[in-house]
Amino acid sequence: MNVNEIQQQLFQGIKRKLSSEESVVDEVAKLLDMSTDSVYRRMRGEISITFDELYKLATHYHISLDQLMGIQQGGFLFQGNILNPQTHRYDAYLKGMMNTLAYFNSFQKKEFYYLGKDLPVFHYFQFKELAAFKYFFWMGTLIFFPEFRNKKISLDDYPEELFELGQKNLAFYNQLDSYEIWNMESLNSTLRQIEYYIDTGMFKSDHDALRVYEVMEKIFNHLEEQAKLGYKFNYEDTTKSPLGKYNCYFNEIVLLDNSMMAVLDDYKMSLIPYTAINYMMTRDISFSDNLYNYIQNLMRRSTRISEVSEKERARFFKKINDRIESRKKSLHV
C-alpha cells in the first residue's frame, strides 16, 4: 500500500465515523483549521497530509495507524466508557447510550443485532418498575456504588429524570430494524436477580417484587405481539403504528453473551459487553465481518418466531409467562 492509498483509507475511515448528515470535508476543515479546498486536495491525493495532520485526525477519530497501514499485530482497537463510582455516573451512561443510538438512526440502512444472554437492555426502559429494579441491582450489587450497598430498595425512589432518559433510549431503539436472538436462559438472569433480592430482603416489601414480575409479563406480552406483527410499536399506541422491523429468533443450544452489532449503510460496528453493563465498540473490519458471519450462521440455526412459526412462538412465550407466574405465586402478598 502506497502513501496515497493510505491517505485515501484515512478519509474513508473518517467517513465511517461520521453520521450520514455530517460532511467529511467540513469536519476535517474545522479540525485542521484549513479551507475546504485544501481538504479536497488532500482527499484527491494532490497534496500529502503532514505528520501533524495525520496525528490530529487519527487521535480525534480514534483511527488505528497499524490498521490504516495494514500492519497486522493480532489486535483490535476498541473504545468505550466505563460506568464506575469514581468517574462515570448512570445518567452519563444513559446519555452515552442515547447518543450512540441517535448516531445509528442517522443512517438510511440501520440494522441492529442482539445476542440475548439477558432480555435486551432497551426493553428494561419500557416500564418504570423494571427500569428501577435493574438500576438498583446494577448500582448496588454489580457496580458497587457505595450509596447503594446493603440498602433496601423501593421502586418509587427511582429518579424520574433517569426513567425519561431510558424512555428516549427505547424510542431510538424502536426506530432501528432489529434482530434479537434468544434462548430460554435469556429470561433466567433477571428472574434470578429478583429472587436474590427477595431472599436477601433487599426489597422494602414483597409488593415491589410483585410489581416487577407484573411489568415483566406486560413486556413479554408486548414483545410477543411485536413478533407476531414483525415490527415494533409503542406500548401505549392502540393503533400499533409500525416503527422499526422486529425479527426475533429462538435458539435452543447456544448460550448467548449480549454481543451487539450495528450494520450502518456500508459498514459495521461491533459492541461487546464486559463487567456487567459496560460495553466497548470497534469498527475493525475483520473483527466485525467475523462477528457478522457468526450471527448470520447462528440465525440459520435458530427458529424464527417473528411473523412465522406461530406454534413455536406461542410455545416460547408461554414458557416465559409460566415461569413468571410461578414466581408470583411464591410471594407472600
Secondary structure, 3 states (H helix, E strand, C coil): CCHHHHHHHHHHHHHHHCCCCCCHHHHHHHHHCCCHHHHHHHHCCCCCCCHHHHHHHHHHCCCCHHHHCCCCCCCCCCECCCCECCCECHHHHHHHHHHHHHHHCCCCCEEEEEECCCCCHHHHHHCHHHHHHHHHHHHHHHCCCHHHCCCCECHHHCCHHHHHHHHHHHHHHHHCEEEEEECCHHHHHHHHHHHHHHHCCCECCHHHHHHHHHHHHHHHHHHHHHHHHCECCCCCCCCCCCCCEEEEEECCCCCCCCCEEEEECCEEEEEEEECCCEEEEECCHHHHHHHHHHHHHHHHCCEECCCCCHHHHHHHHHHHHHHHHHHHHCCCC
